[in-house]
Amino acid sequence: MATKKVDVLLVGGGVMSATLGTLLSKLDPSMKITMVERLDHVAHESTDGWNNAGTGHAGYCELNYTAEDEKGNVEINRAQAINANFEISLQLWTSLVNSGDLPAPKNFINPTPHMSFVWGEKNVAFLRQRFEKMSAHHLFKDMEYSEDPAVLNEWMPLVMDSRPAGEKVAATRVNYGSDVDFGSLTRNMIETLKKHDNFELLLSHEVSDFLKKDDGRWSVRLKDRVSGESKTINAGFVFLGAGGGALPLLQKSGIPESKGYGGFPVSGQWLVCTEEATVKRHYAKVYGKAAIGAPPMSVPHLDTRIINGKPALLFGPYAGFTTKFLKKGSKLDLIKSVRVNNLLPMMDVGMNNMDLTKYLIGEVLQNHEERMKSLRDYFPGAESDKWTLADAGQRVQIIKKDASGRGKLEFGTELVAAADGSLAALLGASPGASVAAQAMIEVIERCFKAQLDSGWKAKLKQLVPSYGESLINNAELLGEVRQKTLSTLGLVK
Ligand SMILES: Cc1cc2nc3c(=O)[nH]c(=O)nc-3n(C[C@H](O)[C@H](O)[C@H](O)COP(=O)(O)OP(=O)(O)OC[C@H]3O[C@@H](n4cnc5c(N)ncnc54)[C@H](O)[C@@H]3O)c2cc1C
């Protein structure tokens, strides 16, 4: 059994590992990096263009990022944090386009106005308050608001066409929102990495086990899924960027920080329309309010998508339940992830989330006409035969213990890292790929502290000019970086 020695092992060929590999190879080109992917292609799980919604999440349109508190005040802190984090991704992509490491931006990012749309007195009052708070902050100063059906008809003709007369409606719009083909972005980053002598990509190889050695390095076992041959890689640092597969691998690592975590898989589906005449009538991502009991990532939205250069419309997501942690995973994934240390939190979550369970069962049992009915809330004139159902990727939501030791279901993303910085895993899926740059900078901050202090900070600042400063607090800096990112990435006309 051959053993290879590397500095960094990236497990998984999705947007997270690709972003971390790109950052590390820029910070230290001499670093030996191996990426291992169980499938025969990279970016074929959640990162694939059709497996996610491709929204460049910036908090402009997603109403679940601006919840109301018990007094009815709209909270904008989460939207601010997500917006500032998305700006980090935009800056990194801008640097990579400028250095020729990424191709022309239209290959992976396209301008698509981000809109929120609501109907009914109560929802209109919510959206008005949300707009007033958000547009007062520099991050959202260009947001527009209207309750005028004629204006809304200009912004989103498909949505306004044939709506009930006299219906109370409102919308907000940010014109420089984006649609991102994270699959294309990732494939391009990995193609660039492959040009480096110190980078190796092993496709059709699955990581199966880990052993921490006395010298602090990891001995990682992998299997070639084509030949059946086993291999061992000796790595100084391991990143588990395995998407839904990260939790089982984290558990196998045995690091104390992995204890108590569980996962709850939620699958997704879209209605897709590729008929040219319909596709041409909509140019936006229009997000609405989630149904009662729906998980926060299930807010309905009608989107313009450009995947592999081809435009389409997408509506959803419709949630579903499966026990798989990866789209191309095994039905035994959920049961195999149960451990003594996460059994109670998982049972708590099962018992305390009946609303979610009912919602998922309802979603799974829907037929095409029922799905079309939800679509018609956003596109009243939608014709059933022009829309087909497509499977999206898997999201494994995090289950962890709360302060009282009970199980809690979380809908965000969380980085779990070993205390000695030798291993890190990314769990969860929202806001996901949009904040990949910030999430991977956090990996570097937690696991490469010595290198950061001896020169990497300055290099990071070249890649992400706002690095180390707050875009939430610094309006002038935001103005400078946004002007550069929007123009380089072609997000403003
Ligand atoms: C329905 C849906 C909608 C979404 N919408 C958006 C959106 O609009 N905007 C947004 O920013 N994000 C969105 N996301 C989230 C986003 O897609 C994910 O956060 C992101 O793609 C995760 O990237 P990743 O690299 O962590 O995982 P993945 O892309 O899943 O990649 C993990 C890779 O690891 C491989 N792997 C797994 N186990 C092993 C193993 N043992 N050995 C080797 N390889 C392994 C897998 O095959 C896979 O290729 C959405 C996700 C879903 C499911």
The ligand as a Gaussian input file, in Angstrom:
#p B3LYP/6-31G(d) Opt

LIG

0 1
 C      -31.157000      22.978000      -2.890000
 C      -29.954000      23.821000      -2.580000
 C      -29.955000      25.169000      -2.896000
 C      -28.842000      25.961000      -2.593000
 N      -28.823000      27.257000      -2.995000
 C      -27.733000      28.014000      -2.776000
 C      -27.663000      29.339000      -3.276000
 O      -28.597000      29.812000      -3.917000
 N      -26.559000      30.069000      -3.026000
 C      -25.525000      29.566000      -2.293000
 O      -24.558000      30.291000      -2.076000
 N      -25.539000      28.293000      -1.827000
 C      -26.604000      27.509000      -2.059000
 N      -26.631000      26.212000      -1.614000
 C      -25.537000      25.720000      -0.781000
 C      -24.319000      25.360000      -1.617000
 O      -24.686000      24.606000      -2.740000
 C      -23.360000      24.576000      -0.733000
 O      -23.120000      25.288000       0.460000
 C      -22.016000      24.359000      -1.395000
 O      -22.129000      23.906000      -2.716000
 C      -21.243000      23.349000      -0.554000
 O      -20.006000      23.125000      -1.166000
 P      -19.061000      22.022000      -0.591000
 O      -17.805000      22.123000      -1.338000
 O      -18.992000      22.144000       0.904000
 O      -19.851000      20.651000      -0.824000
 P      -20.204000      19.830000      -2.155000
 O      -20.393000      20.672000      -3.339000
 O      -21.318000      18.911000      -1.785000
 O      -18.883000      19.029000      -2.400000
 C      -18.464000      18.003000      -1.537000
 C      -17.717000      16.993000      -2.352000
 O      -17.118000      16.037000      -1.475000
 C      -17.198000      14.767000      -2.084000
 N      -17.085000      13.765000      -1.021000
 C      -17.983000      13.491000      -0.056000
 N      -17.511000      12.523000       0.750000
 C      -16.282000      12.188000       0.286000
 C      -15.309000      11.248000       0.684000
 N      -15.491000      10.445000       1.739000
 N      -14.159000      11.147000      -0.025000
 C      -13.954000      11.958000      -1.103000
 N      -14.856000      12.860000      -1.537000
 C      -15.998000      12.981000      -0.850000
 C      -18.552000      14.798000      -2.770000
 O      -18.642000      13.831000      -3.800000
 C      -18.609000      16.215000      -3.290000
 O      -18.124000      16.355000      -4.600000
 C      -27.719000      25.390000      -1.936000
 C      -27.709000      24.023000      -1.639000
 C      -28.802000      23.236000      -1.973000
 C      -28.743000      21.771000      -1.709000

